[in-house]
Amino acid sequence: MLKPGKPTSKRDARVALVTGGARGIGLEIVRRFLSDGHQVAFLATNAEHVDRARDALRCSQEQVYAEAVDVTRPNEVRALVERIRARWGEIAILVNNAGVSPKRADQGAPWLPQTSLEEWGRVIDVNLNGPFSLIRLLAPTMIATGYGRIINVGSLAGRAMPMIAGPHYTASKAGLVGLTRAAARDLAPHGITVNCIAPGRVLSDLTGPPESPVNRSALNRIPVGRFGTAEEVAHVAAFLASPMAGFITGATIDINGGEFAA
């Protein structure tokens, strides 16, 4: 009998790239993909976070590869992709998880009139332009091989009235849903699925302690009465990355405990 969480065959084990994979949801997706037998490369902008995550995973270089790379620098990303290809072959699974969400000092949502053009540009560049660039970069080889799984990590903020996120983050995540649909339409005939995961309030080192005022307020809006976990998001990513999800494309999967239902 097959063990849960393992690929059904060596053929199902693929090369995956996860952006923003050093902490939080991204790291849990990396960990889950490794447990499923994939070879996983991940990136993040902070070299210290990358080194700490690599050490925590305790995997061989044949299983995991990581670098500090900024997704807004196309030449650096392209060079990383070439190094991954030289090491393992073509990338079959892409998870666009890297994102930034500037907050006020009290962790509340930035007010639109006080959001600078520079901050707006940086958030759009990381959260929306980065995924577009990577999809555009990897799509030709996925088309050539006739297989691909692209997973964009969005947010509840891009699906419903934003209660915590700023205007730039909200716009970028709503745009990511639209990008998912457009890419799904164009790539579906080539055996490539493109889907989006939209987590609600998931506790991690990025969202702070559950007893913070922002988190206590968020908890009151969640019908199931608890916060989500990064592992729960990773389970959905693992399914969407699998051959079993071949008939799902252009979808946005909400993981928010019932706070929003489309």
C-alpha positions in Angstrom: 0.0 0.0 0.0 1.2 3.5 -0.8 2.2 5.7 2.1 0.2 8.9 2.4 2.0 11.9 1.2 4.2 10.0 -1.2 4.2 10.1 -5.0 2.4 7.2 -6.6 5.5 6.5 -8.7 8.9 7.9 -9.6 7.2 9.4 -12.7 5.2 11.7 -10.4 8.2 13.1 -8.6 9.0 16.4 -10.2 11.3 19.4 -9.9 9.6 22.3 -8.1 10.5 25.9 -7.5 9.0 27.8 -4.6 9.4 31.6 -4.2 9.3 33.0 -0.7 10.1 29.5 0.6 12.2 30.4 3.6 9.5 31.1 6.1 5.8 30.7 6.9 3.5 29.2 4.2 6.3 29.0 1.7 8.5 26.9 4.0 5.7 24.5 4.8 5.0 24.0 1.0 8.7 23.3 0.5 8.6 20.8 3.4 5.5 19.1 2.1 6.9 18.8 -1.5 10.0 17.2 -0.1 8.0 14.7 1.8 6.1 13.9 -1.5 9.5 13.0 -3.1 10.0 16.1 -5.3 13.3 17.9 -5.8 12.7 21.4 -4.5 14.4 24.6 -5.1 13.4 27.7 -3.2 14.3 31.3 -2.9 13.8 34.3 -0.7 15.4 37.7 -0.5 17.0 37.4 2.9 20.1 35.2 2.9 20.0 34.5 6.6 16.4 33.2 6.3 17.4 31.0 3.4 20.4 29.5 5.3 18.3 28.9 8.4 15.5 27.2 6.4 18.0 25.0 4.5 19.5 23.9 7.8 16.1 23.2 9.4 15.0 21.0 6.5 18.0 18.7 6.9 17.9 17.4 3.4 20.7 16.5 1.0 21.7 18.6 -2.0 20.0 16.0 -4.2 16.7 16.9 -2.6 16.8 20.7 -1.9 18.5 23.7 -3.3 18.1 27.3 -2.1 19.4 30.8 -2.9 18.8 34.4 -1.8 17.3 35.9 -4.9 14.9 38.9 -5.4 12.0 38.0 -7.6 11.9 41.5 -8.9 15.3 41.1 -10.6 14.7 39.1 -13.8 18.3 38.5 -14.6 19.0 37.0 -11.2 15.9 34.8 -11.4 16.8 33.6 -14.9 20.3 32.7 -13.8 18.8 30.7 -10.8 16.5 28.9 -13.1 19.4 27.9 -15.3 21.3 26.6 -12.3 18.3 24.5 -11.3 18.0 23.1 -14.8 21.7 22.2 -14.9 21.3 20.4 -11.6 18.0 18.6 -11.9 16.4 19.3 -15.3 13.3 21.2 -16.2 11.0 22.8 -13.6 7.6 21.2 -13.7 6.0 22.8 -10.6 6.1 26.5 -9.8 4.7 28.1 -6.6 4.6 31.9 -6.6 4.5 32.5 -2.9 6.8 35.5 -2.4 5.0 38.6 -1.2 5.3 41.7 0.9 2.6 43.4 2.9 3.6 46.7 4.5 1.7 47.6 7.7 1.4 50.5 10.1 3.4 50.4 13.4 0.3 48.9 15.1 0.1 46.2 12.4 -3.1 47.8 10.9 -3.8 48.4 7.3 -2.0 51.4 5.7 -4.3 54.2 4.8 -4.6 54.8 1.0 -3.8 58.5 1.0 -0.6 57.9 3.0 0.6 55.1 0.7 3.6 56.4 -1.3 4.1 55.6 -5.0 7.4 54.0 -4.1 5.8 51.6 -1.6 2.9 50.9 -4.1 5.4 50.1 -6.8 7.5 47.7 -4.6 4.5 45.7 -3.5 3.1 45.4 -7.1 6.6 44.5 -8.3 7.0 41.6 -5.8 3.5 40.3 -5.5 2.3 40.6 -9.1 5.1 41.3 -11.5 7.2 38.6 -10.0 4.7 35.8 -10.6 4.1 37.1 -14.1 7.8 37.1 -14.9 8.3 33.6 -13.6 5.3 32.1 -15.4 6.5 33.8 -18.6 10.0 32.4 -18.1 8.9 28.8 -17.3 5.9 28.4 -19.6 7.9 27.7 -22.8 9.6 24.6 -21.4 6.4 23.4 -19.7 4.7 23.7 -23.1 7.6 21.8 -24.7 7.3 18.9 -22.2 3.5 19.0 -22.2 3.2 19.2 -18.4 3.2 21.9 -15.7 1.6 22.9 -12.4 1.6 26.6 -11.5 0.3 27.6 -8.1 -0.1 31.3 -7.2 -0.5 32.1 -3.5 -3.0 34.9 -3.2 -4.9 36.1 -0.2 -8.3 36.7 1.3 -7.5 40.4 0.9 -7.8 39.9 -2.9 -11.2 38.2 -2.6 -13.1 40.2 -0.1 -13.2 43.6 1.7 -9.6 43.9 3.2 -9.6 44.4 6.9 -5.9 44.3 7.6 -4.1 44.6 4.2 -3.2 47.9 2.6 -4.4 49.0 -0.9 -1.2 47.9 -2.7 -1.3 44.4 -1.2 -5.1 44.1 -1.9 -4.7 45.2 -5.5 -1.7 42.9 -6.1 -3.6 39.8 -4.8 -6.7 40.6 -6.7 -4.5 41.0 -9.8 -3.0 37.6 -9.1 -6.4 36.0 -9.3 -6.9 37.6 -12.7 -3.4 36.6 -13.8 -4.2 33.0 -12.8 -7.3 32.9 -15.0 -5.5 34.4 -18.0 -2.6 32.1 -17.7 -4.9 29.1 -17.2 -6.7 29.9 -20.4 -3.6 30.2 -22.4 -1.7 27.2 -21.0 -4.5 24.6 -20.6 -4.2 23.2 -24.1 -0.5 22.3 -23.3 -1.1 20.2 -20.2 -0.4 23.0 -17.8 -2.7 23.9 -14.9 -2.7 27.3 -13.2 -4.5 27.8 -9.9 -4.5 30.2 -7.0 -4.7 29.6 -3.3 -6.2 32.4 -1.2 -5.4 31.9 2.5 -7.2 33.8 5.2 -5.6 34.5 8.6 -2.9 31.9 8.9 -0.6 32.2 12.0 3.1 32.3 11.4 6.1 34.4 12.5 4.9 36.9 9.9 1.4 37.5 11.4 2.5 37.7 15.0 1.2 36.2 18.2 -2.5 35.1 18.3 -3.2 37.4 21.3 -2.3 40.6 19.4 -5.2 43.0 18.9 -5.1 42.6 15.2 -5.3 38.8 15.4 -8.0 38.8 18.2 -10.1 41.0 15.9 -9.5 38.7 13.0 -10.5 35.7 15.0 -13.9 37.1 15.6 -14.6 37.1 11.9 -13.7 33.4 11.3 -16.7 31.1 11.6 -14.8 28.0 12.5 -13.4 29.9 15.5 -9.7 29.4 14.9 -6.8 30.5 12.8 -5.5 28.5 9.9 -2.1 26.8 9.8 0.6 26.9 7.1 0.4 23.1 7.0 -3.2 23.3 5.9 -2.2 25.6 3.0 0.6 23.2 2.1 -1.7 20.3 1.8 -3.8 22.1 -0.8 -0.7 23.1 -2.7 0.5 19.5 -2.7 -2.8 18.4 -4.2 -2.8 21.1 -6.9 0.8 20.1 -7.8 -0.1 16.5 -8.3 -1.3 14.6 -11.4 -4.7 14.1 -9.6 -5.4 17.8 -10.1 -5.2 17.8 -13.8 -8.8 18.8 -14.4 -8.6 21.8 -12.1 -7.3 25.0 -13.6 -8.1 28.7 -13.4 -9.6 28.1 -9.9 -9.0 30.1 -6.7 -9.2 27.9 -3.6 -10.2 29.8 -0.5 -8.7 28.6 2.8 -10.1 30.9 5.4 -12.3 29.0 7.8 -15.5 30.4 6.3 -14.6 34.1 6.5 -15.3 34.4 2.8 -17.1 32.0 0.5 -17.5 32.6 -3.3 
